Amino acid sequence: MPRTIVNIDPEDKRWLDQEAKRRRVPMTRLVGEAVSEYRMRQERQNRPDLETLLADTRGLWHQGDGLDWQVRLRGEWEDRA
């Protein structure tokens, strides 16, 4: 695992040390967990919501009724069984 040097406020460092002691884990583990959690939150915020995805893909299917197409394909699967 790569090592990184970070500068943090002394008050935050004291809190990290106390929290690490309370949880009985290394302080570096708390920092790693915090970075991972922050990254996941940022990635979720940058992901388009369902409404945006639906709007962006509306009208892409140009081969007739999509439901009819699905039913026909599923019928082919049943014929093979």
C-alpha positions as CSV (number, residue, x, y, z in Angstrom):
1,M,0.0,0.0,0.0
2,P,1.5,3.4,-0.9
3,R,2.3,5.8,1.9
4,T,1.3,9.5,1.8
5,I,2.2,12.5,3.9
6,V,-0.7,14.8,4.6
7,N,-0.8,18.0,6.6
8,I,-3.8,18.3,8.9
9,D,-4.8,20.7,11.6
10,P,-3.4,19.8,15.1
11,E,-6.9,19.7,16.5
12,D,-8.0,17.2,13.9
13,K,-4.8,15.1,14.6
14,R,-5.6,15.0,18.3
15,W,-9.2,13.9,17.4
16,L,-7.9,11.2,15.1
17,D,-5.5,9.9,17.7
18,Q,-8.2,9.8,20.3
19,E,-10.7,8.1,17.9
20,A,-8.1,5.5,16.9
21,K,-7.3,4.7,20.5
22,R,-11.1,4.5,21.3
23,R,-11.7,2.1,18.4
24,R,-8.4,0.3,18.9
25,V,-7.3,0.7,15.3
26,P,-4.3,2.5,13.7
27,M,-4.9,6.2,12.9
28,T,-3.9,5.5,9.3
29,R,-6.9,3.2,9.0
30,L,-9.3,5.9,10.0
31,V,-7.8,8.2,7.4
32,G,-8.0,5.6,4.8
33,E,-11.7,4.9,5.7
34,A,-12.5,8.6,5.5
35,V,-10.9,9.0,2.1
36,S,-12.7,5.9,0.7
37,E,-16.0,7.2,2.1
38,Y,-15.4,10.7,0.6
39,R,-14.6,9.2,-2.7
40,M,-17.7,7.0,-2.8
41,R,-19.9,10.1,-1.9
42,Q,-18.3,12.1,-4.7
43,E,-18.8,9.4,-7.2
44,R,-22.4,9.0,-6.2
45,Q,-23.0,12.8,-6.6
46,N,-21.4,12.8,-10.1
47,R,-23.5,9.8,-11.3
48,P,-26.5,10.8,-13.3
49,D,-29.9,10.1,-11.8
50,L,-32.5,7.8,-13.4
51,E,-34.5,10.6,-14.9
52,T,-31.4,12.0,-16.6
53,L,-30.5,8.6,-18.0
54,L,-34.0,8.0,-19.3
55,A,-34.1,11.4,-20.9
56,D,-30.6,10.8,-22.5
57,T,-31.6,7.4,-24.0
58,R,-35.2,8.2,-25.0
59,G,-35.7,7.5,-28.7
60,L,-32.6,5.3,-29.3
61,W,-34.6,2.2,-30.2
62,H,-35.7,2.5,-33.9
63,Q,-36.7,-1.1,-34.7
64,G,-40.4,-1.0,-33.9
65,D,-42.2,-1.9,-30.7
66,G,-39.6,-2.9,-28.1
67,L,-42.0,-5.0,-26.1
68,D,-42.9,-7.1,-29.2
69,W,-39.2,-7.6,-29.9
70,Q,-38.7,-8.9,-26.3
71,V,-41.6,-11.3,-26.5
72,R,-40.4,-12.7,-29.8
73,L,-36.9,-13.3,-28.3
74,R,-38.2,-14.9,-25.2
75,G,-40.3,-17.2,-27.4
76,E,-37.1,-18.3,-29.1
77,W,-35.7,-19.2,-25.7
78,E,-38.7,-21.3,-24.9
79,D,-38.5,-23.1,-28.3
80,R,-35.0,-24.2,-27.4
81,A,-36.0,-25.7,-24.0
